[in-house]
Amino acid sequence: MSMEHYYEVELKWDADRKGTLSSTELDEKIVVATPPDFPKGIPGIWSPEHLLIASVTSCFMTTFLAIAENSKLEFESLSINANGNLDKVEGKLMMHSIKLLPSLIIKNPSDNERALRILEKSEAACLISNSLKTEITLCPTVKISTNKIAATM
């Protein structure tokens, strides 16, 4: 069975430095623009730079969810902050590094080391990260849930 998949996106220029992304496969549209760091950039609108970091972050999440499920890791929550560093490298602007800062809350203290390994495995298996030459750094935090269920008689 082939693992080949295709995804289609359309971009229509609206005005100035702004356009709208859509796909026949999706219900929602995303307005995108040049970020305000650049000439004629527009604040408050998703930029290609934000979307790149969002792609890495969302791929990391979906990869983690699959691996955690297969590993039967019980967790209470996952949130991921991420930041990217755009700079000139060899004379070209590029997103040369992205730092992923996942925060995972697990239910069982004995799962701490296993949870860290699953987070690391998720970053290594993320297909978007693997498709980029950008350096991806993982800085995970694992905490134990403080939700205690009171015993009832």
C-alpha positions as a LaTeX table, in Angstrom:
\begin{tabular}{lrrr}
\hline
Residue & $x$ (\AA) & $y$ (\AA) & $z$ (\AA) \\
\hline
Met1 & 0.00 & 0.00 & 0.00 \\
Ser2 & 1.34 & 3.41 & $-0.97$ \\
Met3 & 1.93 & 6.04 & 1.72 \\
Glu4 & 1.67 & 8.81 & $-0.86$ \\
His5 & $-0.92$ & 11.50 & $-0.07$ \\
Tyr6 & $-1.81$ & 14.79 & $-1.75$ \\
Tyr7 & $-3.06$ & 18.02 & $-0.19$ \\
Glu8 & $-4.34$ & 21.02 & $-2.11$ \\
Val9 & $-4.33$ & 24.65 & $-1.04$ \\
Glu10 & $-5.41$ & 27.73 & $-2.97$ \\
Leu11 & $-4.34$ & 31.30 & $-2.23$ \\
Lys12 & $-6.17$ & 34.31 & $-3.61$ \\
Trp13 & $-4.58$ & 37.73 & $-3.31$ \\
Asp14 & $-7.02$ & 40.18 & $-1.69$ \\
Ala15 & $-5.23$ & 43.54 & $-1.57$ \\
Asp16 & $-1.99$ & 45.14 & $-0.44$ \\
Arg17 & 0.14 & 42.37 & 1.17 \\
Lys18 & $-2.84$ & 40.16 & 2.11 \\
Gly19 & $-4.51$ & 37.05 & 0.71 \\
Thr20 & $-6.88$ & 34.25 & 1.70 \\
Leu21 & $-5.93$ & 30.59 & 1.92 \\
Ser22 & $-8.55$ & 27.94 & 1.26 \\
Ser23 & $-8.82$ & 24.29 & 0.31 \\
Thr24 & $-11.61$ & 22.29 & $-1.27$ \\
Glu25 & $-10.92$ & 19.76 & 1.50 \\
Leu26 & $-11.54$ & 22.24 & 4.35 \\
Asp27 & $-14.40$ & 24.40 & 5.60 \\
Glu28 & $-12.42$ & 27.31 & 7.04 \\
Lys29 & $-10.36$ & 29.94 & 5.27 \\
Ile30 & $-7.28$ & 31.69 & 6.68 \\
Val31 & $-6.35$ & 35.27 & 5.93 \\
Val32 & $-2.56$ & 35.66 & 5.59 \\
Ala33 & $-0.31$ & 38.66 & 5.17 \\
Thr34 & 3.23 & 39.89 & 5.30 \\
Pro35 & 4.17 & 40.23 & 8.99 \\
Pro36 & 4.62 & 43.75 & 10.38 \\
Asp37 & 8.40 & 43.17 & 10.71 \\
Phe38 & 8.65 & 43.66 & 6.92 \\
Pro39 & 7.81 & 46.64 & 4.69 \\
Lys40 & 4.04 & 47.08 & 4.26 \\
Gly41 & 3.43 & 44.21 & 6.70 \\
Ile42 & 0.05 & 43.99 & 8.38 \\
Pro43 & $-0.25$ & 43.36 & 12.12 \\
Gly44 & $-2.84$ & 40.99 & 13.59 \\
Ile45 & $-2.98$ & 38.59 & 10.62 \\
Trp46 & $-1.41$ & 35.14 & 10.29 \\
Ser47 & 1.86 & 35.30 & 8.34 \\
Pro48 & 3.75 & 32.57 & 6.47 \\
Glu49 & 6.21 & 32.61 & 9.39 \\
His50 & 3.41 & 31.94 & 11.90 \\
Leu51 & 1.95 & 29.23 & 9.67 \\
Leu52 & 5.33 & 27.49 & 9.39 \\
Ile53 & 5.70 & 27.36 & 13.17 \\
Ala54 & 2.04 & 26.34 & 13.50 \\
Ser55 & 2.62 & 23.48 & 11.03 \\
Val56 & 5.54 & 22.14 & 13.06 \\
Thr57 & 3.60 & 22.54 & 16.32 \\
Ser58 & 0.39 & 20.93 & 15.08 \\
Cys59 & 2.30 & 18.06 & 13.46 \\
Phe60 & 4.17 & 17.48 & 16.73 \\
Met61 & 0.80 & 17.37 & 18.57 \\
Thr62 & $-0.84$ & 14.90 & 16.18 \\
Thr63 & 2.26 & 12.71 & 16.16 \\
Phe64 & 2.39 & 12.77 & 19.97 \\
Leu65 & $-1.31$ & 11.87 & 20.23 \\
Ala66 & $-0.83$ & 8.83 & 17.98 \\
Ile67 & 2.30 & 7.62 & 19.79 \\
Ala68 & 0.81 & 8.25 & 23.25 \\
Glu69 & $-2.32$ & 6.31 & 22.29 \\
Asn70 & $-0.29$ & 3.40 & 20.92 \\
Ser71 & 1.85 & 3.48 & 24.07 \\
Lys72 & $-1.22$ & 3.69 & 26.32 \\
Leu73 & 0.16 & 6.78 & 28.05 \\
Glu74 & $-2.50$ & 8.37 & 30.20 \\
Phe75 & $-2.25$ & 12.14 & 30.30 \\
Glu76 & $-4.50$ & 14.95 & 31.39 \\
Ser77 & $-3.42$ & 17.79 & 29.12 \\
Leu78 & $-0.94$ & 18.90 & 26.51 \\
Ser79 & $-0.14$ & 22.47 & 25.52 \\
Ile80 & 2.66 & 23.56 & 23.25 \\
Asn81 & 4.29 & 26.95 & 22.96 \\
Ala82 & 6.66 & 27.42 & 20.07 \\
Asn83 & 8.85 & 30.16 & 18.74 \\
Gly84 & 10.88 & 30.51 & 15.61 \\
Asn85 & 14.00 & 32.48 & 14.83 \\
Leu86 & 14.09 & 34.11 & 11.40 \\
Asp87 & 17.47 & 35.40 & 10.31 \\
Lys88 & 19.85 & 35.56 & 7.38 \\
Val89 & 21.78 & 32.35 & 6.83 \\
Glu90 & 24.34 & 32.28 & 4.02 \\
Gly91 & 22.79 & 35.47 & 2.63 \\
Lys92 & 19.20 & 34.18 & 2.62 \\
Leu93 & 16.37 & 34.84 & 5.04 \\
Met94 & 15.17 & 31.61 & 6.60 \\
Met95 & 13.54 & 30.24 & 9.72 \\
His96 & 16.77 & 28.74 & 10.99 \\
Ser97 & 15.44 & 27.39 & 14.29 \\
Ile98 & 12.16 & 26.54 & 15.99 \\
Lys99 & 11.89 & 25.78 & 19.68 \\
Leu100 & 9.02 & 23.53 & 20.80 \\
Leu101 & 8.03 & 23.90 & 24.44 \\
Pro102 & 5.43 & 21.20 & 25.14 \\
Ser103 & 3.92 & 21.02 & 28.60 \\
Leu104 & 2.41 & 17.64 & 29.39 \\
Ile105 & 0.44 & 16.78 & 32.51 \\
Ile106 & 0.40 & 13.06 & 33.23 \\
Lys107 & $-1.75$ & 11.15 & 35.67 \\
Asn108 & 0.76 & 8.61 & 36.97 \\
Pro109 & 4.10 & 9.76 & 38.49 \\
Ser110 & 5.74 & 6.50 & 37.42 \\
Asp111 & 5.13 & 7.48 & 33.75 \\
Asn112 & 7.44 & 10.53 & 33.93 \\
Glu113 & 10.45 & 9.06 & 32.07 \\
Arg114 & 8.23 & 7.24 & 29.58 \\
Ala115 & 6.33 & 10.47 & 28.87 \\
Leu116 & 9.60 & 12.27 & 28.13 \\
Arg117 & 10.66 & 9.48 & 25.76 \\
Ile118 & 7.30 & 9.66 & 23.96 \\
Leu119 & 7.66 & 13.44 & 23.57 \\
Glu120 & 11.17 & 12.98 & 22.15 \\
Lys121 & 10.00 & 10.19 & 19.84 \\
Ser122 & 7.15 & 12.44 & 18.64 \\
Glu123 & 9.55 & 15.20 & 17.66 \\
Ala124 & 11.79 & 12.73 & 15.82 \\
Ala125 & 8.81 & 11.25 & 13.93 \\
Cys126 & 7.08 & 14.53 & 13.02 \\
Leu127 & 6.80 & 14.55 & 9.23 \\
Ile128 & 6.72 & 18.34 & 8.95 \\
Ser129 & 9.89 & 18.75 & 11.06 \\
Asn130 & 11.53 & 16.02 & 9.00 \\
Ser131 & 10.65 & 17.94 & 5.82 \\
Leu132 & 12.48 & 21.10 & 6.88 \\
Lys133 & 16.13 & 22.05 & 7.11 \\
Thr134 & 15.20 & 24.23 & 10.10 \\
Glu135 & 16.74 & 23.17 & 13.41 \\
Ile136 & 13.98 & 21.97 & 15.75 \\
Thr137 & 14.75 & 22.02 & 19.48 \\
Leu138 & 12.50 & 20.23 & 21.95 \\
Cys139 & 12.29 & 21.59 & 25.51 \\
Pro140 & 9.59 & 19.49 & 27.19 \\
Thr141 & 8.06 & 19.86 & 30.63 \\
Val142 & 6.24 & 16.95 & 32.26 \\
Lys143 & 4.18 & 17.54 & 35.39 \\
Ile144 & 2.11 & 15.25 & 37.55 \\
Ser145 & $-1.62$ & 15.94 & 37.75 \\
Thr146 & $-2.81$ & 17.53 & 40.97 \\
Asn147 & $-6.41$ & 16.42 & 40.36 \\
Lys148 & $-7.23$ & 13.99 & 43.11 \\
Ile149 & $-10.42$ & 11.99 & 43.05 \\
Ala150 & $-11.95$ & 11.83 & 46.50 \\
Ala151 & $-12.78$ & 8.35 & 47.68 \\
Thr152 & $-16.48$ & 7.85 & 48.27 \\
Met153 & $-18.11$ & 5.35 & 50.57 \\
\hline
\end{tabular}
